[in-house]
């Protein structure tokens, strides 16, 4: 048994150990660069920056994380598999402390904020009266 060699078998094109070390949690703002297939059959990078609502399944093979962003006044959520080869990189833009592990309440909170803003816009629009021009 003098020739015992440990060989590493690569299961995935993703550096699994590097992804395991990613230390982001719910409440952090992340920028996820993912590969998107174009019409020409080429891949391009598309970034998705938003707040992490949840991380599920820890560091096991099926681990996922949910990211939410608001674009043009509409909330968009995407669920990313942590070890997907379609994800190029995950950058932590901003860290924040959350008291919960899942921040699903942000969905309803955002809707309430938008409604409150819309109420103030409607009131301002109603108070404007058209000017009458006489000739």
Secondary structure, 3 states (H helix, E strand, C coil): CCCCCCCCCCCCCCCHHHHHHCCCCCCCEEEEEEEEECCCCCEEEEEEEEEEEEEECCCCCCCEEEEEEEECCEEEEEEEECCCCCEEEEEEEECCCCCCCECCHHHHHHHHHHHHHHHHHHHHHHHCCCCCCCC
